[in-house]
Amino acid sequence: MAKPRSEIKEKIIKVLAEHPEGLTIQKISELVGTTRITAAKYIAELAGAGIVYRRRVGVATLCYLKEKYVSLVREGEILELLRKKLKKV
């Protein structure tokens, strides 16, 4: 059975977050457990949404999470922790 779209995108984001040095689409597909074509499709969607950027390095294309997205996620996590602590008070 095929994986849901959101699950694949979340896995790609997680893998890229764990590898700030950047990864090729082939390596992302291996780590996510999908085909290279499927990974490329979702990376293109994430790039269009401003979450991922791609950079050519010689013959390879490396993919990275955009720093702005990473900082927004961190801010969201911090706000969620603060909300939980405030509810306890």
KAGI-V335171 format. One line per field, one symbol per residue. burial: # if it has 16 or more other C-alpha atoms within 10 Angstrom, else .. Layout:
burial->???
This chain:
burial->.......##.###.##.....#####.##..#...#..##.###.##...####.......#####.......................
